[in-house]
Amino acid sequence: MPASTSSGKIKSKIKPKQKLAFDPQAFLDSAGVARKVVEYRRSEKIYSQGDPAKTVMYIQRGGVKLSVVNEVGKEAVLAVLGPGDFFGEGGMAGQPLRMGTATAITPTTLLDIEKNEMIRVLHAEHAFSDRFVAYMISRNIRIEEDLIDQLFNSSEKRLARTLLLLARYGKEPQPQKVLPKMSQEMLAEMIGTTRSRVNFFMNKFRKLGFIKYNGGIEISTSLLTVVLHD
């Protein structure tokens, strides 16, 4: 009997192992069996239109341009993404091939996550799933706003809004003041106008003190007045 009592006391002191809380950021900052950290040089292609859609990417550092090219070779820039953004998720919705091209616009570090690993983590970890869903909803809202911008706003307003979005205005406590070097051709493709119009408005913004050229494009929050002005 004493031995049995002693055994019972010992058992009562043994606590079941507690599962460590899942940290979404730790997952997105680390490599593993089904995910890897990959670095790209400026202007290096990450994937091309028509490639197999097998992975999802998360930007740890740098910037990425998403674009499509039509049958006659005309390119349209769909988005420019930065740290904290996901892209290439179309394969999770059944797209077998990439619908566009992704290109690094600065030296860029990505977490490349295999599709099945991404699906597994989304099902198993609610914290990660909540973060990913919130991101996709916010990007859907951005796409709707881009469409409204194209339909109803002048090219001047569209350019001002695009520059502010590239500076991550409203998305982070401290917006990025200096954008990486970006051609006026790319800006024209993003807002659906000509390079000459972009050049005209960029010179106007510079004269008004809304932007400066300082190894890149330095954005002032006063540029917001162009967007808000009727």
C-alpha positions in Angstrom: 0.0 0.0 0.0 2.7 2.6 0.9 4.4 1.9 -2.5 1.1 2.4 -4.3 0.5 5.7 -2.5 4.0 6.9 -3.3 3.5 6.0 -7.0 0.3 7.9 -7.0 2.0 11.0 -5.6 4.7 10.8 -8.1 2.2 10.5 -10.9 0.2 13.5 -9.7 3.3 15.7 -9.9 3.9 14.9 -13.6 2.3 17.5 -15.7 1.4 16.9 -19.4 3.6 18.6 -21.9 2.1 21.9 -23.0 2.1 22.7 -26.7 4.2 25.8 -27.4 2.2 28.7 -28.9 2.6 29.0 -32.6 4.4 32.1 -33.7 3.5 33.1 -37.3 6.4 35.5 -37.6 8.9 32.9 -36.5 7.5 30.6 -39.1 7.8 33.3 -41.8 11.4 34.1 -40.7 12.7 30.5 -40.8 13.5 27.8 -43.4 12.4 24.2 -43.1 11.8 20.9 -44.9 9.1 22.4 -47.1 10.1 26.0 -47.1 13.3 27.8 -47.9 14.8 31.3 -47.8 15.9 32.5 -51.2 17.7 35.7 -52.2 17.3 37.5 -55.5 19.3 40.3 -57.2 17.8 43.5 -58.4 15.9 42.9 -61.7 16.1 39.1 -61.3 13.0 37.1 -62.2 11.5 35.1 -59.4 9.1 33.3 -61.7 7.7 33.9 -65.2 4.2 33.9 -66.7 3.3 30.3 -67.5 5.6 28.6 -64.9 4.1 25.9 -62.7 2.4 27.4 -59.6 3.9 25.2 -56.9 4.8 27.6 -54.1 3.7 30.7 -52.2 6.1 33.5 -51.4 6.5 35.8 -48.5 8.7 38.9 -48.7 11.1 39.2 -45.8 13.2 42.0 -47.3 13.2 44.1 -50.5 10.5 44.6 -53.2 8.7 42.6 -55.9 7.0 43.7 -59.1 4.1 41.7 -60.4 3.3 42.1 -64.1 1.6 40.5 -67.1 2.5 40.6 -70.8 0.0 40.3 -73.6 0.4 38.5 -76.9 2.0 41.5 -78.6 4.6 42.0 -75.8 3.0 44.9 -73.9 3.6 44.8 -70.2 1.2 45.9 -67.5 2.4 46.3 -63.8 -0.2 44.9 -61.5 1.4 45.6 -58.2 4.6 46.4 -56.4 4.9 44.5 -53.1 7.2 44.9 -50.1 8.2 43.3 -46.8 5.3 41.5 -45.1 3.4 40.8 -48.3 2.5 37.3 -49.8 2.3 36.6 -53.5 2.0 33.6 -55.8 -0.9 32.1 -53.9 -3.0 31.4 -57.0 -1.8 27.8 -57.0 -3.7 27.2 -53.8 -6.9 28.1 -55.6 -6.4 25.7 -58.4 -4.3 27.7 -60.8 -1.8 25.2 -62.3 0.4 27.9 -64.0 1.6 31.4 -62.9 -0.7 34.0 -64.4 2.0 36.7 -64.4 5.7 37.4 -63.8 7.3 38.3 -60.5 10.6 40.3 -60.6 12.7 41.6 -57.7 13.0 45.4 -58.0 15.7 45.6 -55.2 17.9 43.0 -53.6 15.1 40.8 -52.1 14.9 38.0 -49.6 11.8 35.6 -49.8 10.5 32.7 -47.9 9.5 30.2 -50.6 6.7 27.9 -49.1 5.6 24.7 -50.9 1.8 24.7 -51.6 1.1 21.6 -49.5 3.0 23.1 -46.6 1.1 26.3 -46.8 -2.2 24.5 -46.8 -1.1 22.3 -43.9 -0.1 25.3 -41.7 -3.3 27.2 -42.6 -5.4 24.2 -41.4 -3.3 23.5 -38.3 -2.5 26.9 -37.0 -5.3 29.4 -36.4 -2.9 32.3 -35.7 -1.2 31.9 -39.1 -4.5 31.4 -40.8 -6.0 34.6 -39.3 -3.0 36.5 -40.5 -3.1 35.2 -44.0 -6.8 35.7 -44.4 -6.5 39.3 -43.1 -3.8 39.9 -45.6 -5.8 38.6 -48.5 -8.9 40.6 -47.5 -6.8 43.8 -47.3 -5.3 43.0 -50.7 -8.8 42.5 -52.2 -9.8 45.9 -50.8 -6.7 47.4 -52.4 -7.5 45.8 -55.8 -11.1 47.3 -55.6 -9.6 50.7 -54.7 -7.1 50.4 -57.7 -10.1 49.8 -60.0 -12.0 52.8 -58.7 -8.8 54.9 -59.0 -8.4 53.8 -62.7 -12.1 54.5 -63.5 -12.6 57.8 -61.8 -9.4 59.6 -61.0 -7.0 61.7 -63.1 -3.6 60.3 -63.9 -2.1 62.9 -61.6 -4.1 61.6 -58.6 -3.4 58.0 -59.6 0.4 58.7 -59.6 0.2 60.5 -56.2 -1.7 57.6 -54.7 0.7 55.0 -56.2 3.7 56.8 -54.8 2.1 56.9 -51.3 1.2 53.2 -51.5 4.7 52.3 -52.5 5.9 54.3 -49.5 3.5 52.1 -47.4 1.6 55.2 -46.2 -1.1 54.2 -43.8 0.2 50.6 -43.6 3.1 51.0 -41.2 3.6 53.4 -38.2 6.6 54.9 -40.0 6.1 55.1 -43.8 9.1 54.4 -46.0 10.3 57.9 -46.9 12.7 57.0 -49.7 11.6 54.5 -52.4 14.1 52.4 -54.3 15.1 53.6 -57.8 12.1 53.1 -60.0 11.7 54.0 -63.7 9.1 56.3 -64.9 8.1 53.6 -67.4 7.2 51.3 -64.5 5.2 54.0 -62.9 3.4 54.7 -66.2 2.6 51.0 -66.5 1.2 50.9 -63.0 -1.2 53.8 -63.4 -2.1 53.3 -67.1 -0.7 56.4 -68.7 2.4 57.5 -70.7 5.9 58.1 -69.5 5.7 61.7 -70.6 2.7 62.3 -68.4 4.5 60.7 -65.5 7.5 62.9 -66.1 5.4 66.0 -66.2 3.7 65.2 -62.9 6.9 64.1 -61.2 8.5 67.4 -62.1 5.4 69.2 -60.7 5.5 67.2 -57.5 9.2 68.0 -57.1 8.6 71.8 -57.6 5.8 71.8 -55.0 8.1 69.9 -52.5 6.0 66.8 -52.5 8.9 64.6 -53.6 12.7 64.9 -53.7 15.4 62.9 -55.6 17.9 61.6 -53.2 19.4 58.3 -54.4 15.8 57.3 -54.8 12.4 59.1 -54.6 11.9 60.7 -51.2 8.1 61.0 -50.5 6.6 63.7 -48.3 3.3 63.0 -46.7 2.1 66.4 -48.1 1.7 64.5 -51.4 -1.6 63.3 -49.8 -3.1 66.7 -50.6 -3.1 65.8 -54.3 -5.1 62.6 -53.6 -7.6 64.4 -51.4 -8.0 67.5 -53.6 -11.2 67.6 -55.7 
